[in-house]
Each structure stands twice: as structure tokens, then as C-alpha cells.
């Protein structure tokens, strides 16, 4: 089955598009994923600004959220159309959408909201669309994020491996043992991007600003003291916690001045590296993907703290598109009625999941809806309704 996946992360860099051919091997317990290509479709500049302006701590009304749901759905639909034209045909589209809010209280996830109305994607591509990939896991008691642990275990679990994706938020999966552990380590690029935005820049390109700064030790220690980092995996977070005002608020509470100039970028880069390294335990290798893989200052610091770092690109999945290929996998599993989460214990494949969910669940919703398995699909249009006596 050829599956086209659409994804936009917490950095709102662009819409990642990836095409994969997924099929069961001769051994039905083995799934084959053939990457067929990927591309990035840039956000319309005005829409991107509206998305960023709607993220916490902003207070946005339902009218704006409704408009974003439509406009983001249309943007994803156009990205899907471009993907089909440039990468090739598909039978299914899987859309992660754009996360606007991840509702976490006392370490428990109460809900999650990804927008980008799938009806617009279906209208633009003519293909069935799997969307809303996180809610079923949350309803089963899970964190709904990160969802990548199943891909990481199936692909890289033959040896103890720390699998890291650095987007706006950094997430880590530890595989290769009896237990599968996963969680968001904390900020990846989001605090750096917020600091860059104050300078009128999109990001600290290539880590150049951090390379010219010095780590501010009092500020770093105050940031590292955040109780989030003491929570056990599974754990999850997002921009509703590590928002654009987070650094100023956290340091003000600690009575510490915000680092100035490039020292701020050096300090935030060290924060990302340290919080990731603290979570990497028992691994023989660190496999990196996401936008952070393009920051040599951050990658070099991770290598100093954890050992040799390789990228998912070197192992066969493009580092810039690994999460999009993940969603292609989850969509394929969904239409086959298979769960999209990894077990917490390999010895209990039908038990609690690495995400914290109490049971395995099929992820996602289908647009347009398919008939129930026991219902024969009709080709005759319905023209009237007759109400009969019970």
C-alpha cells in the first residue's frame, strides 16, 4: 500500500510530506517500509504567523481556532496535492495536523488538539484520510505523545538504542531491552526559536549564535531545576509549558537575570543537550532525527555527553522526514485494524503501552467514513426516509 503522510511539528517549520510503500513480508510478522521520497511545503507566511500567535500563552477564541482548522486543513490538502504530483500516486493519506494544545495536568494528559480539517485534504486529493492519531491513546490512559516508540522498536530494537527526535520539543525512545521507554525530554528547538524570533530570525541557523556565546551557569542551573525533568517516562509536554515567555518567567521566579546576547543561545542549547543526555541510559548508540540534527553545535555537545551520535538518514530513513514516515506507518496499521503503540514490556504484547496507555488501541479516524464490516455498501442513492411503527 502506498501511503502519503503529512506532518507539521511544534516548530511550525513547514509541512513535511513523505510517500512510503508499506507491505507485509512473506513472514506476516514483518512489515516492509520502502521510502519513496519526501519534500517540505513551506507554510504561507501569514498563516504561519497566525498559528504561532495562537499557541500558548496566547488566549485565542473559538472563532480563530475554527478559522485555523479550515485554513490548516486547506494547506495540508494543497501539500498533499503537491506530494502526489511530485512523489507519485498513493492509496491513503495520513495527516497528523498541527498541534495547538496538549492538555497536561499533574503529569496526566487530559486531552490533545491537532487541527487541520481532514475533509479539505480529502477534497484536494480524492483519497481517504486518516487523522486525529493521538486521541485514542489518550482515551486509553496514555500521553498521546510521543507516538514514535513502535517504529523505533520495530526498526532499531535489535540492540540497546536511544532514538532521539529534536523538533520544537525533543522526544526520546529507549529500545533494545525487555522494556520500551519513551517520553519528551523537554525543549528541543522551541526556546531557541522563541529567542531567535526576538531578533527577527526563524531559528539559530547552524547554531551560529550559540557558538559565539558563553553558557550562563546560574541561568542554566535555574532552568534545569524545573520539576518537569524529575518526572519518570512516559512524560509529555509542549508549547503550552515551554512557551515563548517561559525563560523570562522561570528565571524571574529564581531571581536570576536572563542571559544577554548570544549567551542566551549558548545557555538554551546547553539546556537542550543536558536534558536529553540525562535521559539517555543503557544505550549503545544514539540515533538522531529532526531539525536539531542540522545544528552542529547541539549535535557535537550531545556527542560529548552521550558518545557517538548517528542520524536516522545513515540508517535508511531521512532525518528530516522520519516523523512523517512514522505517520505513514501508523496510518497503514490503522486501516488494517492493528494497534499503533508499542508495549511497555515485550513479554506482554497485549498489555500496557510505552505511552502509558493501559491497553493497545488502533490510532486515528477515517475521512470519509467507511461502512461497518458487516454492512454491504450500496451504490443506490437514498431518496426518501420512511418511518414505520415499532
C-alpha positions in Angstrom: 0.0 0.0 0.0 1.3 3.4 -1.0 0.7 5.9 1.8 1.3 9.7 1.7 1.9 11.2 5.1 1.6 14.9 6.1 3.1 16.4 9.3 3.9 19.7 10.9 5.7 19.8 14.2 5.8 22.2 17.1 8.4 24.4 15.4 5.8 25.1 12.6 8.8 25.0 10.1 6.8 23.6 7.2 4.5 20.8 6.2 6.6 17.6 5.8 5.3 15.3 3.0 6.6 11.7 2.7 5.5 8.8 0.5 6.0 5.2 1.6 5.2 1.8 0.2 4.2 -0.5 3.1 3.5 -4.2 2.8 3.6 -7.3 4.9 6.6 -9.5 4.1 6.5 -13.2 3.5 6.6 -13.6 7.2 3.4 -11.8 8.3 5.0 -10.6 11.5 7.4 -8.5 9.5 6.4 -5.2 7.8 8.4 -3.7 5.0 8.6 0.1 4.6 10.1 1.4 1.4 10.7 5.2 1.5 9.7 6.6 -1.9 10.6 10.3 -1.3 9.9 13.3 0.8 9.6 17.1 0.5 8.7 20.1 2.6 6.0 22.5 1.6 6.5 25.9 3.2 3.7 27.5 5.2 2.1 30.6 3.8 3.9 33.3 5.9 0.7 34.9 7.1 -0.8 31.6 8.1 2.4 30.6 10.0 2.3 33.8 11.9 -1.4 33.2 12.8 -0.5 29.7 14.0 2.4 30.9 16.2 0.3 33.7 17.5 -2.4 31.2 18.6 -0.1 29.0 20.6 0.1 29.3 24.4 0.3 31.5 26.3 -2.0 33.4 23.8 -5.7 33.4 24.6 -7.5 32.7 21.3 -11.3 32.4 20.9 -13.1 29.6 19.1 -13.7 31.7 16.0 -9.9 31.9 15.4 -9.5 28.2 16.2 -12.3 27.4 13.7 -10.7 29.5 11.1 -7.3 27.8 11.7 -8.9 24.4 11.5 -10.1 25.3 8.0 -7.0 27.1 6.7 -4.6 24.5 8.0 -6.8 21.7 6.5 -6.6 23.6 3.2 -2.9 24.0 3.5 -2.4 20.3 4.2 -4.7 19.5 1.3 -2.5 21.5 -1.0 0.6 19.9 0.4 -1.0 16.5 -0.3 -1.8 17.5 -3.9 1.8 18.7 -4.4 3.1 15.4 -2.8 1.0 13.3 -5.2 2.2 15.3 -8.2 5.9 15.3 -7.3 6.4 12.0 -5.4 3.8 9.7 -7.1 0.4 8.1 -6.5 -1.0 6.9 -3.2 -3.9 4.9 -1.9 -4.2 6.6 1.5 -3.3 9.9 3.1 -2.3 10.2 6.8 -2.4 13.6 8.3 -1.0 14.5 11.8 -2.3 18.0 11.6 -0.9 20.9 13.6 -0.9 20.7 17.4 -2.4 23.7 19.0 -2.7 22.4 22.6 -1.7 19.4 24.6 -3.6 19.4 27.9 -1.4 18.1 30.7 -2.2 18.5 34.4 -0.1 16.9 37.3 1.7 14.7 34.7 -1.6 13.3 33.3 -2.8 14.1 29.8 -6.4 15.2 29.7 -6.7 15.9 26.0 -4.9 16.9 22.9 -5.9 19.1 19.9 -4.5 18.8 16.4 -6.2 20.9 13.8 -6.4 20.7 10.0 -9.8 19.5 9.0 -9.3 16.3 7.0 -12.3 16.9 4.8 -10.3 19.6 3.0 -7.4 17.1 2.5 -9.8 14.5 1.1 -11.3 17.2 -1.2 -7.9 18.1 -2.5 -6.5 14.6 -3.0 -9.6 12.5 -3.6 -8.1 9.9 -1.2 -9.3 8.6 2.2 -7.6 10.3 5.1 -6.5 9.0 8.5 -6.3 11.8 11.0 -6.5 12.5 14.8 -3.8 10.0 15.6 -3.3 10.8 19.3 -6.8 10.9 20.9 -7.4 7.1 21.1 -4.1 6.7 23.1 -5.2 9.5 25.5 -8.6 7.9 25.9 -6.9 4.6 26.9 -4.9 6.4 29.6 -1.8 7.3 27.6 0.0 10.5 27.0 -0.7 10.6 23.3 2.9 11.5 22.7 5.5 10.6 21.7 4.0 8.1 19.3 7.2 7.1 17.7 8.1 4.2 20.0 6.5 1.5 17.9 8.5 2.5 14.8 11.7 2.8 16.9 11.3 -0.7 18.4 10.3 -2.5 15.2 13.2 -0.8 13.3 16.0 -0.4 15.7 15.2 -2.7 18.7 17.8 -5.4 17.8 20.3 -3.6 20.1 20.1 -1.1 23.0 19.4 2.2 21.3 18.4 5.7 22.2 16.3 7.1 19.4 16.0 10.9 19.5 14.0 13.4 17.6 14.7 17.0 18.1 11.9 19.2 16.9 10.4 22.1 18.9 10.2 19.5 21.7 12.7 16.7 21.9 11.5 13.2 22.4 13.4 10.0 23.2 12.7 6.3 22.9 14.9 3.7 24.6 14.6 0.3 22.9 16.6 -3.0 22.6 15.8 -4.4 26.0 12.8 -6.0 27.7 11.3 -2.6 28.4 10.4 0.1 25.9 10.6 3.6 27.4 9.6 6.8 25.8 8.9 10.4 26.6 9.5 14.1 25.8 12.8 15.1 27.4 11.9 18.8 27.2 12.6 21.7 24.9 14.3 20.9 21.7 14.4 23.9 19.4 11.3 25.8 20.8 13.1 28.0 23.3 15.9 28.7 20.8 13.3 29.6 18.1 11.5 31.9 20.5 14.8 33.7 21.3 15.6 33.9 17.6 12.1 35.4 16.9 13.0 38.3 19.2 15.9 39.1 16.8 13.6 38.7 13.7 15.1 35.4 12.8 13.3 32.0 12.4 16.0 30.0 14.3 19.6 29.8 15.3 20.7 28.6 11.9 23.6 26.1 12.2 24.0 27.0 15.9 26.0 30.1 14.9 24.6 32.3 17.7 25.2 29.7 20.3 28.7 29.1 19.1 29.5 32.8 19.7 28.1 32.8 23.3 29.0 31.5 26.7 26.8 29.4 28.9 25.4 31.4 31.8 25.8 28.9 34.7 23.3 30.5 37.2 20.6 30.7 34.5 21.3 27.2 33.3 21.0 25.8 36.8 17.8 27.6 37.4 16.3 26.2 34.2 17.5 22.7 35.0 15.8 22.9 38.3 12.3 22.8 36.7 10.5 19.8 38.2 9.4 18.6 34.8 12.8 16.9 34.3 12.4 14.9 37.5 9.3 13.1 36.1 9.7 9.5 35.0 8.9 8.3 31.5 6.4 8.3 30.0 6.0 12.0 30.1 5.0 14.6 27.5 4.9 18.3 27.2 4.6 21.1 24.6 4.5 24.8 23.9 1.7 25.2 26.4 4.5 24.6 29.0 7.7 25.7 27.3 6.2 28.7 25.7 7.8 31.9 24.4 7.7 33.6 27.9 8.9 30.5 29.7 12.6 31.5 30.1 11.9 35.0 31.4 9.2 33.7 33.8 11.3 30.8 35.1 14.4 33.0 35.7 12.4 35.8 37.3 11.0 33.3 39.8 14.5 32.1 40.6 15.8 35.7 40.9 18.3 35.2 38.1 18.8 37.5 35.2 18.1 36.4 31.6 21.4 35.9 29.7 22.0 38.6 27.1 23.1 38.4 23.5 24.5 35.1 22.2 24.9 33.9 25.8 21.2 33.2 25.8 21.5 30.9 22.8 24.5 29.1 24.3 22.6 28.6 27.5 19.5 27.3 25.9 21.5 24.9 23.6 23.2 23.5 26.7 19.8 23.1 28.4 18.6 21.0 25.5 21.7 18.9 25.4 21.8 18.3 29.1 18.2 17.4 29.5 18.5 14.9 26.6 21.7 13.4 27.9 20.2 13.0 31.4 17.5 10.8 29.9 19.8 8.6 27.8 20.6 5.5 29.8 21.8 2.0 28.9 22.1 2.7 25.1 24.9 1.5 22.8 24.1 4.2 20.2 22.2 7.4 19.8 20.2 7.8 16.6 19.1 11.3 15.8 16.4 12.9 13.6 14.5 16.1 13.3 15.5 19.7 12.8 18.0 19.6 15.6 20.1 17.2 13.6 21.1 20.3 11.4 22.5 22.1 14.4 26.2 21.1 14.6 26.8 22.9 17.9 24.0 20.9 19.6 25.0 17.6 17.9 28.6 18.0 18.9 27.6 18.7 22.5 25.3 15.6 22.6 28.2 13.5 21.3 30.4 14.9 24.2 27.7 14.0 26.7 26.5 10.6 25.4 29.0 9.2 23.0 28.9 8.7 19.2 25.8 10.1 17.5 24.5 8.8 14.2 21.4 10.0 12.2 18.4 8.1 11.0 19.5 9.1 7.5 22.6 7.0 7.8 20.4 4.0 8.7 17.8 4.5 5.8 15.2 7.0 7.0 15.7 10.6 6.2 16.3 12.6 9.4 14.0 15.4 8.2 11.2 13.1 7.3 11.3 10.3 9.9 8.3 11.5 11.8 6.3 11.8 8.5 7.3 8.2 7.8 6.1 7.3 11.3 2.6 8.6 10.5 2.6 6.7 7.2 3.3 3.5 9.3 0.5 4.4 11.8 -2.0 5.0 9.1 -1.2 1.7 7.4 -1.6 -0.1 10.7 -4.9 1.8 11.4 -6.6 0.6 8.1 -5.5 -2.9 8.9 -7.0 -2.7 12.4 -3.7 -3.0 14.2 -2.6 -1.1 17.2 -0.2 1.8 16.7 1.6 1.8 20.1 4.5 -0.3 21.5 4.1 -2.4 24.6 5.8 -1.2 27.7 7.1 -4.8 28.2 8.0 -7.0 25.2 6.8 -10.1 27.2 3.3 -8.6 27.5 2.5 -7.6 23.9 -1.2 -7.1 24.7 -0.7 -5.2 28.0 0.1 -1.6 28.9 1.8 0.6 26.4 5.0 2.6 26.4 2.9 5.7 26.1 1.3 5.0 29.5 -2.0 3.7 27.9 -3.5 0.7 29.7 -4.2 -1.3 26.5 -3.3 -1.3 22.8 -5.5 0.8 20.6 -5.9 1.5 16.9 -5.0 5.1 16.2 -6.8 7.6 14.1 -10.1 8.4 12.4 -11.1 7.9 8.8 -12.5 10.5 6.4 -14.8 9.8 4.7 -16.2 7.1 7.0 -16.2 3.5 5.7 -19.1 1.2 6.1 -19.1 -1.1 9.1 -17.6 -4.5 8.3 -21.0 -6.3 8.3 -22.7 -3.7 6.1 -22.8 -4.1 2.3 -22.1 -0.8 0.6 -24.9 0.5 -1.5 -24.5 2.2 -4.9 -28.1 3.4 -5.0 -28.6 7.0 -3.6 -31.1 7.3 -0.8 -34.1 9.5 -2.0 -36.6 9.2 0.9 -37.0 8.1 4.6 -40.0 6.1 5.7 -40.8 6.0 9.5 -42.5 2.8 10.4 -44.4 1.8 13.6 -42.3 -0.1 16.1 
